[in-house]
Amino acid sequence: MSPRSGVHIGCRAVIVLAALTAGTAWAVQDCELNGEPVNPANGHTTQGKSGTMRCRDRDSGQPVREQELQNGKFMGAVRYYTAGKLSREYSVNERGNMQGRSQEFAANGQLVREASYDDGRQVGLARTFYVDGQLQRASFYGPTGELAYAEFTSRGELRGLRCAERPVLAPVVDDAKLCGFPLRTSTVAFVAESGAVRARGTFVAGKRLRYETFQDNGLPAQQEEVTLTSRVERSFGPNGAKRREVLWAVNNGKAVREREQEFAANGALTRERLWTQGELSSESTYYLNGQPRSKAQYTMAGTTRVLETREFYDNGMLAAEGRYIDTGRYAPVPTGTHRRYDMQGKLKSESVFDSRGRISRERTWDADGALLRDDELFEDGSRKVYTR
């Protein structure tokens, strides 16, 4: 616990510490160095002094904090106590940054965390433990941060794993075996605290090639498969049926979406989207009977990106077709002639759009193909009727 503010009463140095939780009284500490009272919040009381400052709770007399000083500067070992028992110890360098080994302890004295620091930056192996001493997590830190970790349940079963480019967790954890080093296939199960297998992963030389999570009923929830050139992601419904699949192309570590599919609960394909070089190139939807519902295709007309659409009845007959200019603003502009058909494939109506996306002509036909209406539309909203 660190001092928040300091006052001096008579010859005694007093530190008032803020309560950690609402409703807790303020704790008062008395600190001494080499048998003399000091106030760590007042540099004049520690100026030029060396030794170990010890602070105690005034009410209980129990130790709260110990810290080394060298020529008036806090540098060296730091220890914190809870209810009179050591809870944390580490060292700081001349800049006040953590340096070397750091340890934390539970109320029963069990080591619960151990790590190393270099000028305030965590480095090398770190471990956390359950209060009974069982390993909970082992991790390794390099110049860029955490590179690898292995997590375990309170019964010692693997719960999570991240592999580095080489084994780094030994001798605490055999990540060479778990991560498939030097060049082997390793399949590991990830277990929840309840003992249920919640995921399974396959690793080769530290690379995760397959990862699958499971629902409470044991059926798959998510899947991911990776190769040198692709990545596939899948998600599943409560009955285990695949509901979504996304295919990515991988090049030099960069993933670009290529295909996305959606499926109904019965496994039927309901939507498919395709990309070419990162741009959406087509989108298709389907009825549950397998017939196409709609198709949208992007093409280039010179430098203009054009969207051509078709809609279908559930019997497979064409219901409508049209053309749009893709503005890139999720608001395509209709252009050319758009047509609608009846379920027998006969033309019902058509609308002609000008270059600005406004209707310039509308025609409708009856079931026998006779022209019912032919109207020309003008910019001011008026129209000229050619046939009634």
BALOBA-1460 file (C-alpha; in Angstrom, 3 decimals):
// residues 388
<rec num="1" residu="m" x="0.000" y="0.000" z="0.000"/>
<rec num="2" residu="s" x="1.478" y="3.371" z="-1.025"/>
<rec num="3" residu="p" x="1.287" y="6.664" z="0.950"/>
<rec num="4" residu="r" x="-1.314" y="9.083" z="-0.306"/>
<rec num="5" residu="s" x="-0.591" y="12.090" z="1.933"/>
<rec num="6" residu="g" x="1.626" y="12.878" z="4.904"/>
<rec num="7" residu="v" x="1.492" y="15.079" z="8.020"/>
<rec num="8" residu="h" x="3.884" y="15.583" z="10.949"/>
<rec num="9" residu="i" x="2.557" y="15.498" z="14.508"/>
<rec num="10" residu="g" x="5.092" y="16.329" z="17.156"/>
<rec num="11" residu="c" x="8.105" y="14.129" z="16.555"/>
<rec num="12" residu="r" x="6.131" y="11.356" z="14.846"/>
<rec num="13" residu="a" x="5.863" y="10.931" z="11.082"/>
<rec num="14" residu="v" x="2.322" y="10.006" z="10.067"/>
<rec num="15" residu="i" x="1.061" y="8.796" z="6.684"/>
<rec num="16" residu="v" x="-2.648" y="8.851" z="6.006"/>
<rec num="17" residu="l" x="-3.696" y="6.217" z="3.489"/>
<rec num="18" residu="a" x="-6.936" y="6.404" z="1.522"/>
<rec num="19" residu="a" x="-9.440" y="3.604" z="2.090"/>
<rec num="20" residu="l" x="-9.430" y="0.972" z="-0.632"/>
<rec num="21" residu="t" x="-13.175" y="0.480" z="-0.457"/>
<rec num="22" residu="a" x="-16.045" y="2.793" z="0.424"/>
<rec num="23" residu="g" x="-16.925" y="2.810" z="4.093"/>
<rec num="24" residu="t" x="-13.460" y="1.746" z="5.315"/>
<rec num="25" residu="a" x="-11.784" y="4.071" z="7.830"/>
<rec num="26" residu="w" x="-8.578" y="5.897" z="6.923"/>
<rec num="27" residu="a" x="-5.478" y="3.987" z="8.035"/>
<rec num="28" residu="v" x="-2.652" y="5.829" z="9.769"/>
<rec num="29" residu="q" x="0.961" y="4.681" z="9.515"/>
<rec num="30" residu="d" x="4.016" y="5.598" z="11.513"/>
<rec num="31" residu="c" x="7.346" y="5.256" z="9.696"/>
<rec num="32" residu="e" x="10.903" y="5.142" z="11.042"/>
<rec num="33" residu="l" x="14.375" y="4.915" z="9.552"/>
<rec num="34" residu="n" x="17.349" y="3.882" z="11.651"/>
<rec num="35" residu="g" x="15.244" y="4.415" z="14.773"/>
<rec num="36" residu="e" x="14.179" y="7.948" z="13.812"/>
<rec num="37" residu="p" x="10.662" y="9.003" z="12.641"/>
<rec num="38" residu="v" x="10.419" y="9.935" z="8.953"/>
<rec num="39" residu="n" x="7.693" y="10.972" z="6.552"/>
<rec num="40" residu="p" x="8.244" y="9.501" z="3.053"/>
<rec num="41" residu="a" x="5.951" y="12.182" z="1.652"/>
<rec num="42" residu="n" x="8.315" y="14.851" z="3.023"/>
<rec num="43" residu="g" x="11.735" y="14.622" z="1.399"/>
<rec num="44" residu="h" x="13.331" y="16.735" z="4.111"/>
<rec num="45" residu="t" x="12.901" y="13.915" z="6.651"/>
<rec num="46" residu="t" x="14.760" y="11.369" z="4.476"/>
<rec num="47" residu="q" x="17.258" y="13.641" z="2.739"/>
<rec num="48" residu="g" x="20.722" y="12.080" z="2.518"/>
<rec num="49" residu="k" x="19.727" y="9.055" z="4.595"/>
<rec num="50" residu="s" x="20.276" y="5.357" z="3.831"/>
<rec num="51" residu="g" x="18.787" y="2.218" z="5.326"/>
<rec num="52" residu="t" x="15.392" y="0.497" z="5.460"/>
<rec num="53" residu="m" x="12.315" y="2.577" z="6.207"/>
<rec num="54" residu="r" x="9.678" y="0.621" z="8.136"/>
<rec num="55" residu="c" x="6.054" y="1.692" z="8.418"/>
<rec num="56" residu="r" x="3.488" y="0.240" z="10.855"/>
<rec num="57" residu="d" x="-0.226" y="0.618" z="11.293"/>
<rec num="58" residu="r" x="-0.706" y="2.911" z="14.297"/>
<rec num="59" residu="d" x="-3.722" y="1.056" z="15.661"/>
<rec num="60" residu="s" x="-2.494" y="-2.527" z="15.369"/>
<rec num="61" residu="g" x="1.256" y="-2.006" z="15.324"/>
<rec num="62" residu="q" x="1.511" y="-4.465" z="12.438"/>
<rec num="63" residu="p" x="4.028" y="-3.855" z="9.631"/>
<rec num="64" residu="v" x="2.571" y="-2.283" z="6.476"/>
<rec num="65" residu="r" x="5.553" y="-1.309" z="4.367"/>
<rec num="66" residu="e" x="9.341" y="-1.565" z="4.174"/>
<rec num="67" residu="q" x="11.496" y="0.251" z="1.643"/>
<rec num="68" residu="e" x="15.195" y="0.799" z="1.192"/>
<rec num="69" residu="l" x="16.751" y="4.243" z="0.781"/>
<rec num="70" residu="q" x="20.185" y="5.049" z="-0.554"/>
<rec num="71" residu="n" x="21.439" y="8.567" z="0.154"/>
<rec num="72" residu="g" x="17.896" y="9.905" z="0.449"/>
<rec num="73" residu="k" x="16.577" y="8.172" z="-2.666"/>
<rec num="74" residu="f" x="14.131" y="5.265" z="-2.576"/>
<rec num="75" residu="m" x="16.115" y="2.505" z="-4.271"/>
<rec num="76" residu="g" x="16.341" y="-1.220" z="-3.545"/>
<rec num="77" residu="a" x="13.929" y="-3.627" z="-1.882"/>
<rec num="78" residu="v" x="10.232" y="-2.788" z="-1.358"/>
<rec num="79" residu="r" x="7.897" y="-4.919" z="0.777"/>
<rec num="80" residu="y" x="4.192" y="-4.574" z="1.482"/>
<rec num="81" residu="y" x="2.276" y="-6.357" z="4.230"/>
<rec num="82" residu="t" x="-1.404" y="-7.177" z="4.662"/>
<rec num="83" residu="a" x="-2.653" y="-7.941" z="8.180"/>
<rec num="84" residu="g" x="0.975" y="-8.112" z="9.208"/>
<rec num="85" residu="k" x="1.920" y="-10.733" z="6.588"/>
<rec num="86" residu="l" x="4.144" y="-10.170" z="3.576"/>
<rec num="87" residu="s" x="1.932" y="-9.702" z="0.492"/>
<rec num="88" residu="r" x="4.347" y="-8.296" z="-2.098"/>
<rec num="89" residu="e" x="8.043" y="-7.659" z="-2.536"/>
<rec num="90" residu="y" x="10.166" y="-6.268" z="-5.357"/>
<rec num="91" residu="s" x="13.025" y="-3.850" z="-5.985"/>
<rec num="92" residu="v" x="13.235" y="-0.490" z="-7.726"/>
<rec num="93" residu="n" x="16.183" y="1.148" z="-9.469"/>
<rec num="94" residu="e" x="17.425" y="4.725" z="-9.171"/>
<rec num="95" residu="r" x="14.657" y="5.881" z="-11.514"/>
<rec num="96" residu="g" x="11.994" y="4.331" z="-9.292"/>
<rec num="97" residu="n" x="11.204" y="1.617" z="-11.870"/>
<rec num="98" residu="m" x="10.837" y="-2.039" z="-10.924"/>
<rec num="99" residu="q" x="14.038" y="-3.980" z="-11.419"/>
<rec num="100" residu="g" x="14.593" y="-7.703" z="-10.995"/>
<rec num="101" residu="r" x="12.358" y="-10.242" z="-9.322"/>
<rec num="102" residu="s" x="8.843" y="-9.449" z="-8.079"/>
<rec num="103" residu="q" x="6.747" y="-11.726" z="-5.871"/>
<rec num="104" residu="e" x="3.194" y="-11.645" z="-4.496"/>
<rec num="105" residu="f" x="1.822" y="-13.834" z="-1.698"/>
<rec num="106" residu="a" x="-1.588" y="-15.009" z="-0.512"/>
<rec num="107" residu="a" x="-2.736" y="-14.652" z="3.106"/>
<rec num="108" residu="n" x="-1.532" y="-18.199" z="3.806"/>
<rec num="109" residu="g" x="1.979" y="-17.288" z="2.645"/>
<rec num="110" residu="q" x="1.680" y="-19.151" z="-0.662"/>
<rec num="111" residu="l" x="3.460" y="-17.545" z="-3.601"/>
<rec num="112" residu="v" x="0.732" y="-16.493" z="-6.095"/>
<rec num="113" residu="r" x="2.736" y="-14.466" z="-8.619"/>
<rec num="114" residu="e" x="6.364" y="-14.293" z="-9.656"/>
<rec num="115" residu="a" x="7.814" y="-12.124" z="-12.441"/>
<rec num="116" residu="s" x="10.975" y="-10.271" z="-13.511"/>
<rec num="117" residu="y" x="11.395" y="-6.648" z="-14.600"/>
<rec num="118" residu="d" x="14.015" y="-4.613" z="-16.390"/>
<rec num="119" residu="d" x="13.671" y="-0.877" z="-15.741"/>
<rec num="120" residu="g" x="9.903" y="-1.235" z="-15.269"/>
<rec num="121" residu="r" x="9.356" y="-3.545" z="-18.256"/>
<rec num="122" residu="q" x="8.321" y="-7.138" z="-17.614"/>
<rec num="123" residu="v" x="10.768" y="-9.646" z="-19.120"/>
<rec num="124" residu="g" x="11.283" y="-13.391" z="-19.258"/>
<rec num="125" residu="l" x="9.174" y="-15.998" z="-17.496"/>
<rec num="126" residu="a" x="6.302" y="-15.078" z="-15.194"/>
<rec num="127" residu="r" x="4.112" y="-17.416" z="-13.149"/>
<rec num="128" residu="t" x="0.837" y="-17.129" z="-11.254"/>
<rec num="129" residu="f" x="-0.462" y="-19.765" z="-8.842"/>
<rec num="130" residu="y" x="-3.678" y="-20.753" z="-7.146"/>
<rec num="131" residu="v" x="-3.672" y="-20.354" z="-3.359"/>
<rec num="132" residu="d" x="-2.923" y="-24.068" z="-2.991"/>
<rec num="133" residu="g" x="0.249" y="-23.697" z="-5.083"/>
<rec num="134" residu="q" x="-1.136" y="-25.187" z="-8.310"/>
<rec num="135" residu="l" x="0.227" y="-23.413" z="-11.392"/>
<rec num="136" residu="q" x="-2.437" y="-21.136" z="-12.896"/>
<rec num="137" residu="r" x="-0.545" y="-19.337" z="-15.660"/>
<rec num="138" residu="a" x="2.951" y="-19.264" z="-17.120"/>
<rec num="139" residu="s" x="3.926" y="-16.550" z="-19.589"/>
<rec num="140" residu="f" x="6.992" y="-15.213" z="-21.333"/>
<rec num="141" residu="y" x="7.706" y="-11.564" z="-22.115"/>
<rec num="142" residu="g" x="10.077" y="-10.254" z="-24.771"/>
<rec num="143" residu="p" x="10.881" y="-6.778" z="-26.102"/>
<rec num="144" residu="t" x="7.440" y="-6.481" z="-27.748"/>
<rec num="145" residu="g" x="5.427" y="-7.718" z="-24.768"/>
<rec num="146" residu="e" x="3.859" y="-11.082" z="-23.994"/>
<rec num="147" residu="l" x="4.996" y="-13.679" z="-26.533"/>
<rec num="148" residu="a" x="3.571" y="-16.911" z="-25.131"/>
<rec num="149" residu="y" x="1.439" y="-18.239" z="-22.298"/>
<rec num="150" residu="a" x="-0.168" y="-21.392" z="-20.961"/>
<rec num="151" residu="e" x="-3.145" y="-21.289" z="-18.582"/>
<rec num="152" residu="f" x="-4.418" y="-24.119" z="-16.382"/>
<rec num="153" residu="t" x="-7.499" y="-24.936" z="-14.333"/>
<rec num="154" residu="s" x="-7.270" y="-25.478" z="-10.588"/>
<rec num="155" residu="r" x="-6.939" y="-29.206" z="-11.350"/>
<rec num="156" residu="g" x="-3.959" y="-28.646" z="-13.653"/>
<rec num="157" residu="e" x="-5.800" y="-29.114" z="-16.962"/>
<rec num="158" residu="l" x="-4.835" y="-26.879" z="-19.880"/>
<rec num="159" residu="r" x="-7.253" y="-23.962" z="-20.306"/>
<rec num="160" residu="g" x="-5.481" y="-21.668" z="-22.785"/>
<rec num="161" residu="l" x="-2.327" y="-21.566" z="-24.890"/>
<rec num="162" residu="r" x="-0.417" y="-19.088" z="-27.008"/>
<rec num="163" residu="c" x="2.756" y="-20.237" z="-28.754"/>
<rec num="164" residu="a" x="5.826" y="-18.198" z="-29.647"/>
<rec num="165" residu="e" x="8.146" y="-18.790" z="-32.603"/>
<rec num="166" residu="r" x="10.212" y="-21.111" z="-30.397"/>
<rec num="167" residu="p" x="9.762" y="-22.849" z="-27.036"/>
<rec num="168" residu="v" x="10.110" y="-20.277" z="-24.239"/>
<rec num="169" residu="l" x="8.098" y="-21.586" z="-21.269"/>
<rec num="170" residu="a" x="10.412" y="-24.401" z="-20.143"/>
<rec num="171" residu="p" x="11.057" y="-25.650" z="-17.537"/>
<rec num="172" residu="v" x="7.707" y="-24.450" z="-16.156"/>
<rec num="173" residu="v" x="5.659" y="-25.724" z="-19.121"/>
<rec num="174" residu="d" x="6.685" y="-28.066" z="-21.942"/>
<rec num="175" residu="d" x="5.556" y="-25.746" z="-24.739"/>
<rec num="176" residu="a" x="7.859" y="-27.590" z="-27.172"/>
<rec num="177" residu="k" x="5.471" y="-30.532" z="-26.932"/>
<rec num="178" residu="l" x="2.247" y="-28.516" z="-26.696"/>
<rec num="179" residu="c" x="3.130" y="-26.201" z="-29.601"/>
<rec num="180" residu="g" x="4.499" y="-28.849" z="-31.965"/>
<rec num="181" residu="f" x="8.207" y="-28.034" z="-31.977"/>
<rec num="182" residu="p" x="10.467" y="-28.538" z="-33.787"/>
<rec num="183" residu="l" x="8.183" y="-29.670" z="-36.623"/>
<rec num="184" residu="r" x="5.408" y="-31.954" z="-35.473"/>
<rec num="185" residu="t" x="1.636" y="-31.925" z="-35.145"/>
<rec num="186" residu="s" x="0.236" y="-31.366" z="-31.669"/>
<rec num="187" residu="t" x="-3.486" y="-31.465" z="-30.912"/>
<rec num="188" residu="v" x="-4.458" y="-30.222" z="-27.456"/>
<rec num="189" residu="a" x="-7.780" y="-29.908" z="-25.643"/>
<rec num="190" residu="f" x="-8.716" y="-26.793" z="-23.666"/>
<rec num="191" residu="v" x="-10.730" y="-27.528" z="-20.547"/>
<rec num="192" residu="a" x="-13.065" y="-25.309" z="-18.537"/>
<rec num="193" residu="e" x="-12.992" y="-25.184" z="-14.741"/>
<rec num="194" residu="s" x="-16.008" y="-27.519" z="-14.790"/>
<rec num="195" residu="g" x="-13.895" y="-30.167" z="-16.534"/>
<rec num="196" residu="a" x="-15.727" y="-29.902" z="-19.848"/>
<rec num="197" residu="v" x="-13.657" y="-29.671" z="-23.044"/>
<rec num="198" residu="r" x="-14.492" y="-26.213" z="-24.454"/>
<rec num="199" residu="a" x="-12.008" y="-26.057" z="-27.328"/>
<rec num="200" residu="r" x="-9.412" y="-28.042" z="-29.255"/>
<rec num="201" residu="g" x="-6.394" y="-26.726" z="-31.171"/>
<rec num="202" residu="t" x="-3.830" y="-28.156" z="-33.565"/>
<rec num="203" residu="f" x="-0.325" y="-26.642" z="-33.665"/>
<rec num="204" residu="v" x="2.747" y="-27.198" z="-35.827"/>
<rec num="205" residu="a" x="6.016" y="-25.412" z="-35.002"/>
<rec num="206" residu="g" x="4.124" y="-22.849" z="-32.907"/>
<rec num="207" residu="k" x="1.559" y="-22.055" z="-35.611"/>
<rec num="208" residu="r" x="-2.084" y="-22.706" z="-34.815"/>
<rec num="209" residu="l" x="-3.470" y="-24.503" z="-37.866"/>
<rec num="210" residu="r" x="-6.882" y="-25.420" z="-36.487"/>
<rec num="211" residu="y" x="-8.972" y="-24.197" z="-33.574"/>
<rec num="212" residu="e" x="-12.455" y="-25.345" z="-32.617"/>
<rec num="213" residu="t" x="-14.725" y="-24.292" z="-29.759"/>
<rec num="214" residu="f" x="-17.716" y="-26.221" z="-28.436"/>
<rec num="215" residu="q" x="-21.157" y="-25.374" z="-27.127"/>
<rec num="216" residu="d" x="-22.497" y="-26.566" z="-23.775"/>
<rec num="217" residu="n" x="-24.119" y="-29.516" z="-25.582"/>
<rec num="218" residu="g" x="-20.741" y="-30.603" z="-26.945"/>
<rec num="219" residu="l" x="-21.493" y="-29.638" z="-30.545"/>
<rec num="220" residu="p" x="-19.131" y="-27.295" z="-32.439"/>
<rec num="221" residu="a" x="-19.584" y="-23.542" z="-31.979"/>
<rec num="222" residu="q" x="-16.684" y="-21.996" z="-33.961"/>
<rec num="223" residu="q" x="-13.921" y="-23.372" z="-36.184"/>
<rec num="224" residu="e" x="-10.834" y="-21.858" z="-37.749"/>
<rec num="225" residu="e" x="-8.431" y="-23.573" z="-40.153"/>
<rec num="226" residu="v" x="-5.233" y="-21.958" z="-41.444"/>
<rec num="227" residu="t" x="-2.822" y="-22.875" z="-44.233"/>
<rec num="228" residu="l" x="0.053" y="-20.943" z="-45.780"/>
<rec num="229" residu="t" x="-2.329" y="-19.386" z="-48.329"/>
<rec num="230" residu="s" x="-5.790" y="-19.371" z="-46.733"/>
<rec num="231" residu="r" x="-7.882" y="-19.151" z="-43.581"/>
<rec num="232" residu="v" x="-11.396" y="-20.558" z="-43.121"/>
<rec num="233" residu="e" x="-13.755" y="-19.490" z="-40.324"/>
<rec num="234" residu="r" x="-16.983" y="-21.357" z="-39.532"/>
<rec num="235" residu="s" x="-19.776" y="-20.879" z="-37.017"/>
<rec num="236" residu="f" x="-22.482" y="-23.361" z="-36.073"/>
<rec num="237" residu="g" x="-26.021" y="-23.308" z="-34.718"/>
<rec num="238" residu="p" x="-27.347" y="-25.013" z="-31.551"/>
<rec num="239" residu="n" x="-28.006" y="-28.224" z="-33.521"/>
<rec num="240" residu="g" x="-24.422" y="-28.344" z="-34.812"/>
<rec num="241" residu="a" x="-25.373" y="-27.305" z="-38.350"/>
<rec num="242" residu="k" x="-22.976" y="-24.931" z="-40.092"/>
<rec num="243" residu="r" x="-24.518" y="-21.438" z="-40.273"/>
<rec num="244" residu="r" x="-21.662" y="-19.324" z="-41.647"/>
<rec num="245" residu="e" x="-18.329" y="-19.836" z="-43.403"/>
<rec num="246" residu="v" x="-15.768" y="-17.210" z="-44.436"/>
<rec num="247" residu="l" x="-12.756" y="-17.920" z="-46.663"/>
<rec num="248" residu="w" x="-9.736" y="-15.600" z="-46.546"/>
<rec num="249" residu="a" x="-6.737" y="-15.560" z="-48.893"/>
<rec num="250" residu="v" x="-3.473" y="-15.103" z="-46.982"/>
<rec num="251" residu="n" x="-0.436" y="-13.495" z="-48.590"/>
<rec num="252" residu="n" x="2.636" y="-12.432" z="-46.589"/>
<rec num="253" residu="g" x="0.598" y="-12.467" z="-43.403"/>
<rec num="254" residu="k" x="-2.163" y="-10.254" z="-44.829"/>
<rec num="255" residu="a" x="-5.652" y="-11.765" z="-45.060"/>
<rec num="256" residu="v" x="-8.129" y="-10.700" z="-47.761"/>
<rec num="257" residu="r" x="-11.724" y="-11.913" z="-47.738"/>
<rec num="258" residu="e" x="-12.663" y="-14.059" z="-50.749"/>
<rec num="259" residu="r" x="-15.966" y="-15.784" z="-49.937"/>
<rec num="260" residu="e" x="-18.684" y="-15.607" z="-47.303"/>
<rec num="261" residu="q" x="-21.553" y="-18.093" z="-47.064"/>
<rec num="262" residu="e" x="-24.608" y="-18.266" z="-44.806"/>
<rec num="263" residu="f" x="-26.699" y="-21.372" z="-44.206"/>
<rec num="264" residu="a" x="-30.147" y="-22.156" z="-42.815"/>
<rec num="265" residu="a" x="-30.688" y="-24.417" z="-39.817"/>
<rec num="266" residu="n" x="-31.286" y="-27.343" z="-42.205"/>
<rec num="267" residu="g" x="-27.886" y="-26.754" z="-43.859"/>
<rec num="268" residu="a" x="-29.224" y="-25.147" z="-47.036"/>
<rec num="269" residu="l" x="-27.138" y="-22.318" z="-48.526"/>
<rec num="270" residu="t" x="-29.063" y="-19.029" z="-48.217"/>
<rec num="271" residu="r" x="-26.454" y="-16.398" z="-49.119"/>
<rec num="272" residu="e" x="-23.072" y="-16.273" z="-50.831"/>
<rec num="273" residu="r" x="-20.820" y="-13.248" z="-51.328"/>
<rec num="274" residu="l" x="-17.608" y="-13.271" z="-53.381"/>
<rec num="275" residu="w" x="-14.711" y="-10.807" z="-53.419"/>
<rec num="276" residu="t" x="-12.040" y="-10.200" z="-56.049"/>
<rec num="277" residu="q" x="-8.825" y="-8.525" z="-54.863"/>
<rec num="278" residu="g" x="-10.613" y="-7.224" z="-51.797"/>
<rec num="279" residu="e" x="-13.672" y="-5.798" z="-53.625"/>
<rec num="280" residu="l" x="-17.136" y="-7.351" z="-53.498"/>
<rec num="281" residu="s" x="-17.757" y="-8.908" z="-56.920"/>
<rec num="282" residu="s" x="-21.064" y="-10.760" z="-56.476"/>
<rec num="283" residu="e" x="-23.796" y="-11.628" z="-54.014"/>
<rec num="284" residu="s" x="-26.385" y="-14.397" z="-54.355"/>
<rec num="285" residu="t" x="-29.283" y="-15.461" z="-52.130"/>
<rec num="286" residu="y" x="-31.307" y="-18.682" z="-52.260"/>
<rec num="287" residu="y" x="-34.700" y="-20.020" z="-51.219"/>
<rec num="288" residu="l" x="-34.744" y="-22.951" z="-48.803"/>
<rec num="289" residu="n" x="-35.829" y="-25.163" z="-51.722"/>
<rec num="290" residu="g" x="-32.466" y="-24.461" z="-53.352"/>
<rec num="291" residu="q" x="-33.767" y="-22.118" z="-56.074"/>
<rec num="292" residu="p" x="-31.959" y="-18.778" z="-56.546"/>
<rec num="293" residu="r" x="-33.664" y="-15.805" z="-54.898"/>
<rec num="294" residu="s" x="-31.437" y="-12.962" z="-56.101"/>
<rec num="295" residu="k" x="-28.131" y="-12.438" z="-57.867"/>
<rec num="296" residu="a" x="-26.025" y="-9.278" z="-57.927"/>
<rec num="297" residu="q" x="-22.913" y="-9.007" z="-60.097"/>
<rec num="298" residu="y" x="-20.369" y="-6.182" z="-60.219"/>
<rec num="299" residu="t" x="-18.685" y="-5.472" z="-63.563"/>
<rec num="300" residu="m" x="-16.646" y="-2.642" z="-65.054"/>
<rec num="301" residu="a" x="-17.920" y="-0.485" z="-67.926"/>
<rec num="302" residu="g" x="-14.789" y="1.466" z="-68.766"/>
<rec num="303" residu="t" x="-13.864" y="3.167" z="-65.499"/>
<rec num="304" residu="t" x="-17.377" y="2.853" z="-64.078"/>
<rec num="305" residu="r" x="-18.267" y="0.079" z="-61.639"/>
<rec num="306" residu="v" x="-21.691" y="-1.298" z="-62.559"/>
<rec num="307" residu="l" x="-24.040" y="-3.487" z="-60.508"/>
<rec num="308" residu="e" x="-26.380" y="-5.834" z="-62.396"/>
<rec num="309" residu="t" x="-29.185" y="-7.426" z="-60.355"/>
<rec num="310" residu="r" x="-31.694" y="-10.205" z="-60.924"/>
<rec num="311" residu="e" x="-34.511" y="-11.473" z="-58.709"/>
<rec num="312" residu="f" x="-36.268" y="-14.829" z="-59.026"/>
<rec num="313" residu="y" x="-39.490" y="-16.551" z="-58.008"/>
<rec num="314" residu="d" x="-39.170" y="-19.720" z="-55.947"/>
<rec num="315" residu="n" x="-39.941" y="-21.727" z="-59.093"/>
<rec num="316" residu="g" x="-36.724" y="-20.445" z="-60.667"/>
<rec num="317" residu="m" x="-38.378" y="-17.983" z="-63.083"/>
<rec num="318" residu="l" x="-36.865" y="-14.506" z="-63.436"/>
<rec num="319" residu="a" x="-38.899" y="-11.926" z="-61.475"/>
<rec num="320" residu="a" x="-36.933" y="-8.698" z="-62.064"/>
<rec num="321" residu="e" x="-33.686" y="-7.364" z="-63.497"/>
<rec num="322" residu="g" x="-31.928" y="-4.018" z="-63.380"/>
<rec num="323" residu="r" x="-28.667" y="-2.139" z="-63.631"/>
<rec num="324" residu="y" x="-27.054" y="0.386" z="-61.263"/>
<rec num="325" residu="i" x="-24.013" y="2.657" z="-61.144"/>
<rec num="326" residu="d" x="-21.973" y="1.880" z="-58.042"/>
<rec num="327" residu="t" x="-21.192" y="5.201" z="-56.367"/>
<rec num="328" residu="g" x="-19.289" y="3.578" z="-53.505"/>
<rec num="329" residu="r" x="-21.622" y="5.256" z="-50.996"/>
<rec num="330" residu="y" x="-24.046" y="2.356" z="-50.406"/>
<rec num="331" residu="a" x="-26.560" y="4.177" z="-52.636"/>
<rec num="332" residu="p" x="-26.245" y="2.762" z="-56.188"/>
<rec num="333" residu="v" x="-27.867" y="4.874" z="-58.908"/>
<rec num="334" residu="p" x="-30.325" y="3.033" z="-61.189"/>
<rec num="335" residu="t" x="-29.599" y="3.309" z="-64.890"/>
<rec num="336" residu="g" x="-30.959" y="1.901" z="-68.163"/>
<rec num="337" residu="t" x="-34.062" y="-0.300" z="-68.395"/>
<rec num="338" residu="h" x="-35.367" y="-2.204" z="-65.350"/>
<rec num="339" residu="r" x="-37.930" y="-4.981" z="-65.999"/>
<rec num="340" residu="r" x="-40.330" y="-7.100" z="-63.935"/>
<rec num="341" residu="y" x="-41.886" y="-10.417" z="-64.998"/>
<rec num="342" residu="d" x="-44.748" y="-12.647" z="-63.854"/>
<rec num="343" residu="m" x="-44.266" y="-16.213" z="-62.615"/>
<rec num="344" residu="q" x="-44.618" y="-17.534" z="-66.164"/>
<rec num="345" residu="g" x="-41.787" y="-15.333" z="-67.384"/>
<rec num="346" residu="k" x="-43.952" y="-12.773" z="-69.211"/>
<rec num="347" residu="l" x="-42.970" y="-9.099" z="-69.080"/>
<rec num="348" residu="k" x="-45.167" y="-7.128" z="-66.636"/>
<rec num="349" residu="s" x="-43.511" y="-3.713" z="-66.483"/>
<rec num="350" residu="e" x="-40.403" y="-1.769" z="-67.241"/>
<rec num="351" residu="s" x="-38.904" y="1.497" z="-66.070"/>
<rec num="352" residu="v" x="-36.258" y="3.456" z="-67.955"/>
<rec num="353" residu="f" x="-33.825" y="5.574" z="-65.909"/>
<rec num="354" residu="d" x="-31.744" y="8.473" z="-67.208"/>
<rec num="355" residu="s" x="-28.048" y="9.073" z="-66.378"/>
<rec num="356" residu="r" x="-29.006" y="10.801" z="-63.121"/>
<rec num="357" residu="g" x="-31.058" y="7.881" z="-61.832"/>
<rec num="358" residu="r" x="-34.497" y="9.419" z="-62.541"/>
<rec num="359" residu="i" x="-37.339" y="7.536" z="-64.218"/>
<rec num="360" residu="s" x="-37.935" y="8.839" z="-67.757"/>
<rec num="361" residu="r" x="-40.341" y="6.174" z="-69.078"/>
<rec num="362" residu="e" x="-42.741" y="3.636" z="-67.546"/>
<rec num="363" residu="r" x="-44.634" y="0.831" z="-69.316"/>
<rec num="364" residu="t" x="-46.931" y="-1.956" z="-68.084"/>
<rec num="365" residu="w" x="-48.522" y="-4.967" z="-69.830"/>
<rec num="366" residu="d" x="-51.392" y="-7.320" z="-69.009"/>
<rec num="367" residu="a" x="-51.140" y="-11.112" z="-68.687"/>
<rec num="368" residu="d" x="-51.728" y="-11.490" z="-72.454"/>
<rec num="369" residu="g" x="-48.903" y="-9.120" z="-73.330"/>
<rec num="370" residu="a" x="-51.099" y="-6.170" z="-74.307"/>
<rec num="371" residu="l" x="-49.648" y="-2.738" z="-73.481"/>
<rec num="372" residu="l" x="-51.693" y="-1.110" z="-70.698"/>
<rec num="373" residu="r" x="-49.714" y="2.051" z="-70.038"/>
<rec num="374" residu="d" x="-46.842" y="3.986" z="-71.585"/>
<rec num="375" residu="d" x="-45.884" y="7.186" z="-69.760"/>
<rec num="376" residu="e" x="-43.023" y="9.592" z="-70.290"/>
<rec num="377" residu="l" x="-41.880" y="11.376" z="-67.099"/>
<rec num="378" residu="f" x="-40.271" y="14.816" z="-66.961"/>
<rec num="379" residu="e" x="-37.993" y="16.582" z="-64.486"/>
<rec num="380" residu="d" x="-40.803" y="18.713" z="-63.047"/>
<rec num="381" residu="g" x="-42.864" y="15.647" z="-62.123"/>
<rec num="382" residu="s" x="-45.293" y="15.884" z="-65.010"/>
<rec num="383" residu="r" x="-45.833" y="13.044" z="-67.441"/>
<rec num="384" residu="k" x="-47.002" y="12.458" z="-70.995"/>
<rec num="385" residu="v" x="-49.325" y="9.518" z="-71.529"/>
<rec num="386" residu="y" x="-48.901" y="7.596" z="-74.807"/>
<rec num="387" residu="t" x="-51.330" y="4.700" z="-74.184"/>
<rec num="388" residu="r" x="-54.239" y="4.032" z="-71.830"/>
